[in-house]
Structure formats: structure tokens, C-alpha cells
Amino acid sequence: MDFRIELGPVARLVIDRVEKRNALTRSMWEALPGLLAELADDGGVKVLLVSGAGPSFSAGADIRELISGDDPADPMAELRAFNLRAQGALREFPKPTIAVVRGHCIGGGLEIAVNCDFRFAARDASFGVTPARIGVVYPPAAIKVLLDLVGPATTKYLLFSGELLTADEAELKGLVDRVADDPMALAEAFAETLVSRSQLTIRSAKESVNALLAGENADAAAVRRYRETIASGELAEGIDAFTQKRSPEFVWHPR
């Protein structure tokens, strides 16, 4: 399957195709939504770290498969469908996601990284999306994710030029949240912080952000979550812990 999963409160999804610099195949895109659904349903998982095996995060899509579809008028149709479905599944994953990037994060690799909630990068990381180098028309749904993250100028720079950004340049433009000598250690520490927080608050915040980015009304869902924090005792525990100067033991778990 070319993915490796490690379970726990801080779970890991590792792109594991080292011999091809973790290039993503059609079957990998097809498999990703199912893997994410299993992790979403696992009540023991609170945060997901996404990384690549070896020195690269992912060098992108497996180029040999780009025009290998059955329809000569649209040989990328099936691959494009699997790709967009996988991006959507990662973007809508209900728990916090952190991409931990070393080396190349290009094309399909960048699509995975930008659909995570956070991106922590090594100093040797490089970022780019390269459709203009090979004549691919980039899907609007994928463009919107970049646009929401880094704005129109950087989105156009990446798509028009196909040039790569260094980790420092990516951080400056908002594509990367943190650059560090050891991004995995940084991500693990941040993940542990998230594990200690109210999972209900995090779930509601992520739902609201995703709805607002999609141009949807987030109010009704937020009201339901507010009522849930009262009914479950989550808010009461948080307030008690704060007034008693102790660490909270939050009670909410997703059903």
C-alpha cells in the first residue's frame, strides 16, 4: 500500500516509498481516504502526524501514471478523481493534522502537506507545485487550498513558474508554520500539547474553520457543539481545573 500507520494518541501516517522518493501512485491516492476514515474512527487517536520515509516527504505524483488512463480524451480522469478525493479526505479529517516535512515536498506531496492543519519543516525542505513544467491544468479545488493558505500572489508564483521555495522562503510566505533542525521533535511536542487540550473545542474549531473557508454558515454546528460541551461536562471540568490550578481531565470523546 506504500503507507505505514502507527497508532496511539499521536498517530503517524508515513508515506513509505523511499526508492521513488515517496512519489504517489494512483493506488496510493485511492487508498488514502479509507486509511484516514479508519484513523478518524479510532477513539484513541487525537492527533495525526503525516511524514515521509527517508530523506524526502514526497517528490509528487508518479509521472508515468499521469496519462495512463483508459479514456484518450481525458487520460487523467481517474487519477484526478482519486487525487481530489484524497485531498478532501485529509482536509476534512476531524482531528488535528501536522505535516512533518524533510527534503522534497513537491506536486502531490505539497497537496498532502497543504491539506494538513499545520506544516513543520526541516531546514533542507523545498516546496513547489510544478504543473507548468509539464503542461498539466491544475484543478480549481486544489488551487483554492493554496489560495486560502498563501494568497493569490504566492499561489500564482508557484503555479506559473513551477519554481521551488526553500523552507525559509515557504515560512515567510505562510506556506510553512515552523522551520526547525528537528521538525519531528517540534511536531511531537506540539501534538502532545494538543492531546492535553479539550478535544471537543478542537473538533468544533476545525469544523468552523473548514465551513467558513468553504463559504458555509458555521453557526448551527457551533451551537450544537456548545450545547454538547455543557451536557458532557467538558466545560465544567475545564473551569474547575482552571480555578483549582490543576491540569484538566477532559471527559469528551467523539461518538
C-alpha positions, 0 to 999 in steps of 0.5 A: 500500500506504500503507507505505514500507520502507527497508532496511539494518541499521536498517530503517524501516517508515513508515506513509505516509498523511499526508492521513488522518493515517496512519489504517489501512485494512483493506488496510493491516492485511492487508498488514502481516504479509507486509511484516514476514515479508519484513523478518524474512527479510532477513539484513541487517536487525537492527533495525526502526524503525516511524514515521509520515509527517508530523506524526502516527504514526497517528490509528487505524483508518479509521472508515468501514471499521469496519462495512463488512463483508459479514456484518450480524451481525458487520460487523467480522469481517474487519477484526478478523481482519486487525487481530489478525493484524497485531498478532501479526505485529509482536509476534512479529517476531524482531528488535528493534522501536522505535516512533518516535512524533510527534503522534497515536498513537491506536486502531490506531496505539497497537496498532502502537506497543504491539506494538513492543519499545520506544516513543520519543516526541516531546514533542507525542505523545498516546496513547489507545485510544478504543473507548468513544467509539464503542461498539466491544468491544475484543478480549481479545488486544489488551487483554492487550498493554496489560495486560502493558505498563501494568497493569490500572489504566492499561489500564482508564483508557484503555479506559473513558474513551477519554481521551488521555495526553500523552507525559509522562503515557504515560512515567510510566505505562510506556506510553512508554520515552523522551520526547525533542525528537528521538525519531528521533535517540534511536531511531537511536542506540539501534538502532545500539547494538543492531546492535553487540550479539550478535544471537543473545542478542537473538533468544533474549531476545525469544523468552523474553520473548514465551513467558513473557508468553504463559504458555509454558515458555521453557526448551527454546528457551533451551537450544537457543539456548545450545547454538547460541551455543557451536557458532557461536562467538558466545560465544567471540568475545564473551569474547575481545573482552571480555578483549582490550578490543576491540569484538566481531565477532559471527559469528551470523546467523539461518538 
